[in-house]
Amino acid sequence: MDRLAAIEKTMSRDDFWNNPDSTTALLKERTLLTNKKDAYEKLLADLQDGEVLLDLALEEDDAETVREVAGNLERIAAGTKKLTMDLMLSGKQDPNPAIISINAGAGGTEAQDWAEMLFRMYARWVERRGFKSEIYDLQPGEEAGIKSVTFTAVGDYAFGYLKAENGVHRLVRISPFNANGKRHTSFASVFVYPDIQDEIVVDIDEKDLRVDVFRASGAGGQHVNKTSSAVRITHLPSGIVVQCQQEKSQHRNRDLAMKVLRARLYQIEEEKQEKERQEAHENKEDIAWGSQIRSYVLHPYRMIKDHRIGMDIGNVEEVLDGGIDPFIEGVMLAKKQAG
């Protein structure tokens, strides 16, 4: 924790608070490092207490206390695993909340139903983590499912974990929308951006924007309000289009749409710089990662396979209910080993 000591030393200077705007990033980093330090010290203390308790239980042949210690060790192991993963997330934006966009691929209702299944999977992951979420925009399908959705995951290291989900997700199953019961393959794309914080500036020239307002509508074209509160923003230089229609206020929808636009522009610049760094290292194994990352096969067998790391999981219900951590952790470890 040399970095934490250096931050504490900087904060002890008399002139540290003279410019509050410049202290935000440092205070944020200090909080994250302090949380990691506290988590490590608690795990160590719990382990030491467990050793003492186990020794006493064995001396007194106390089976109930031995079971209690075993349960505590399971919790310590889980806490150690989480801390290990957190320590691997060293990217500048890894601690930030995430903005997730899911878009159905070609295939109409079938692909839109798959996009909705993915949305539920990530919503359950957010819920399991104890994170919070907010929907910015949701476009329902004509018959079922959704055409697209943009939402947030707010919690420590949300972007750091979810960035591993970027790419195309493929579903193979017997179509519930086909009377002949034929097998069908559907695709949906997932994009994850960091919810950039106020200390990071992304310059957007207003003349580069085309802003359209329209009435928000629900499934079947029914208007969810009678005023033009929904906002669509087109960034002309990049061609990026974002929209938000979840709020009743046009100003609120515009603010949220601009937030998504800033995040996407920031991520594009980050990816451009990362590509340049990768091209400078010919042996980078992860340079091609990102297109079709995972297949979810529900017929003729049941298996979910991550193509990047060759990981198979047979419990598809658990994964589709938000149990995607094995894939996320596997990708993190593989990238770490690749250097």
Secondary structure in CASP SS format (residue, H / E / C, confidence):
PFRMAT SS
TARGET T0000
AUTHOR 0000-0000-0000
METHOD secondary structure of the structure
MODEL  1
M C 1.00
D H 1.00
R H 1.00
L H 1.00
A H 1.00
A H 1.00
I H 1.00
E H 1.00
K H 1.00
T H 1.00
M H 1.00
S C 1.00
R C 1.00
D C 1.00
D C 1.00
F H 1.00
W H 1.00
N H 1.00
N C 1.00
P H 1.00
D H 1.00
S H 1.00
T H 1.00
T H 1.00
A H 1.00
L H 1.00
L H 1.00
K H 1.00
E H 1.00
R H 1.00
T H 1.00
L H 1.00
L H 1.00
T H 1.00
N H 1.00
K H 1.00
K H 1.00
D H 1.00
A H 1.00
Y H 1.00
E H 1.00
K H 1.00
L H 1.00
L H 1.00
A H 1.00
D H 1.00
L H 1.00
Q H 1.00
D H 1.00
G H 1.00
E H 1.00
V H 1.00
L H 1.00
L H 1.00
D H 1.00
L H 1.00
A H 1.00
L H 1.00
E H 1.00
E C 1.00
D C 1.00
D C 1.00
A H 1.00
E H 1.00
T H 1.00
V H 1.00
R H 1.00
E H 1.00
V H 1.00
A H 1.00
G H 1.00
N H 1.00
L H 1.00
E H 1.00
R H 1.00
I H 1.00
A H 1.00
A H 1.00
G H 1.00
T H 1.00
K H 1.00
K H 1.00
L H 1.00
T H 1.00
M H 1.00
D H 1.00
L H 1.00
M H 1.00
L C 1.00
S C 1.00
G C 1.00
K C 1.00
Q C 1.00
D C 1.00
P C 1.00
N C 1.00
P C 1.00
A E 1.00
I E 1.00
I E 1.00
S E 1.00
I E 1.00
N E 1.00
A E 1.00
G C 1.00
A C 1.00
G C 1.00
G C 1.00
T H 1.00
E H 1.00
A H 1.00
Q H 1.00
D H 1.00
W H 1.00
A H 1.00
E H 1.00
M H 1.00
L H 1.00
F H 1.00
R H 1.00
M H 1.00
Y H 1.00
A H 1.00
R H 1.00
W H 1.00
V H 1.00
E H 1.00
R H 1.00
R H 1.00
G C 1.00
F C 1.00
K E 1.00
S E 1.00
E E 1.00
I E 1.00
Y E 1.00
D E 1.00
L E 1.00
Q E 1.00
P E 1.00
G C 1.00
E C 1.00
E C 1.00
A C 1.00
G C 1.00
I E 1.00
K E 1.00
S E 1.00
V E 1.00
T E 1.00
F E 1.00
T E 1.00
A E 1.00
V E 1.00
G C 1.00
D C 1.00
Y C 1.00
A H 1.00
F H 1.00
G H 1.00
Y H 1.00
L H 1.00
K H 1.00
A H 1.00
E H 1.00
N C 1.00
G E 1.00
V E 1.00
H E 1.00
R E 1.00
L E 1.00
V E 1.00
R E 1.00
I E 1.00
S C 1.00
P C 1.00
F C 1.00
N C 1.00
A C 1.00
N C 1.00
G C 1.00
K C 1.00
R E 1.00
H E 1.00
T E 1.00
S E 1.00
F E 1.00
A E 1.00
S E 1.00
V E 1.00
F E 1.00
V E 1.00
Y E 1.00
P E 1.00
D C 1.00
I C 1.00
Q C 1.00
D C 1.00
E C 1.00
I C 1.00
V C 1.00
V C 1.00
D C 1.00
I C 1.00
D C 1.00
E H 1.00
K H 1.00
D H 1.00
L E 1.00
R E 1.00
V E 1.00
D E 1.00
V E 1.00
F E 1.00
R C 1.00
A C 1.00
S E 1.00
G C 1.00
A H 1.00
G H 1.00
G H 1.00
Q C 1.00
H E 1.00
V C 1.00
N C 1.00
K C 1.00
T C 1.00
S C 1.00
S C 1.00
A E 1.00
V E 1.00
R E 1.00
I E 1.00
T E 1.00
H E 1.00
L C 1.00
P C 1.00
S C 1.00
G C 1.00
I E 1.00
V E 1.00
V E 1.00
Q E 1.00
C E 1.00
Q C 1.00
Q C 1.00
E C 1.00
K C 1.00
S C 1.00
Q H 1.00
H H 1.00
R H 1.00
N H 1.00
R H 1.00
D H 1.00
L H 1.00
A H 1.00
M H 1.00
K H 1.00
V H 1.00
L H 1.00
R H 1.00
A H 1.00
R H 1.00
L H 1.00
Y H 1.00
Q H 1.00
I H 1.00
E H 1.00
E H 1.00
E H 1.00
K H 1.00
Q H 1.00
E H 1.00
K H 1.00
E H 1.00
R H 1.00
Q H 1.00
E H 1.00
A C 1.00
H C 1.00
E C 1.00
N C 1.00
K C 1.00
E H 1.00
D H 1.00
I H 1.00
A H 1.00
W C 1.00
G C 1.00
S C 1.00
Q E 1.00
I E 1.00
R E 1.00
S E 1.00
Y E 1.00
V E 1.00
L C 1.00
H C 1.00
P C 1.00
Y C 1.00
R C 1.00
M E 1.00
I E 1.00
K E 1.00
D E 1.00
H C 1.00
R C 1.00
I C 1.00
G C 1.00
M E 1.00
D E 1.00
I E 1.00
G C 1.00
N C 1.00
V H 1.00
E H 1.00
E H 1.00
V H 1.00
L H 1.00
D C 1.00
G C 1.00
G C 1.00
I C 1.00
D H 1.00
P H 1.00
F H 1.00
I H 1.00
E H 1.00
G H 1.00
V H 1.00
M H 1.00
L H 1.00
A H 1.00
K H 1.00
K H 1.00
Q H 1.00
A H 1.00
G C 1.00
END
